[in-house]
Amino acid sequence: MNITTIGIWGGYPNKNEATSSFLIEQDGFRCLIDCGSGVLAAVQNYTELRELNAVIITHYHPDHVADTGVLQHAAMVGMQLKEWKTPLPIYAHNRDAAGFDSLSYKGVTEGREIHVSEPIHIGPWEVSFCETVHPVYCLALKFTSNGKTAVFTADTAWKEELVEFSAGADFIAAESNLYEKYVGIIQGHMSGRQAGELAARAEVKQMVLTHLPQYGELGEILESAKEAFSGSVEFAEIGKTYRL
């Protein structure tokens, strides 16, 4: 299982970069996790778009879906040129009916429903879900295959259930959008310390921090995470591949 960081930012991308997104690959199968602003341009550094086998969307905020429309245009052009295997499945919850309906487009992409209580198979992985604490309905993701597990918290404030959901994971990409002084003031996100506590209590093997803010001294978030978690922790690095 290979996981490549496509983007790391929350809300909107820094210049020439992308919002939080990852490409997960195994046995030749490629799944894009979230498709927000800047992601479609950035992911082409690591794969041809026509080689994507699936996309999964955690929720419908723009920093997670903004580039789905242009992905659909790419699929349509690829279909016209007979270079694209269509329809491309885009997995997401249907709690936002208009958002879910927008995932199916002219036969080139197809929205497929996911449900918090129903694990599914996408390519080589069993994928399971946990509802997060966010202003809109959002699902954390867990990919499992060949005894290896990768968790993506998506956008969330602290939630006790995420400890059990992440237990023993080989890899966790934890959102860390808050400096400690904003905990309880800005809703729907975790701080570095909270991400570290999650990793420590879940006894994960490796953590990367993502969905980062564009302001302040980011090193404070990393240091707060390290105070709570003594294991391997770093900021998700754009273009870096983590191999499980």
Protein Blocks (a to p, Z undefined) as FASTA:
>chain_A
ZZddfbfcehiacehiacddddddeehiacdehjaehklmmmmmmocfklpcbdcdfbfc
fklmmmmmmmmmmmmmmmmnopaccdddddddfkbmklmmmmpgghlaccddddfklccd
ehjbccdddddddfbdcddddddeehiacddebjadddfklmmmmgoiabdcdddfbcfk
lgokaghiacfklmmmmmmmnopabdcdehiafedjfklmmmmmmmmpmbdcddddehia
cdZZ
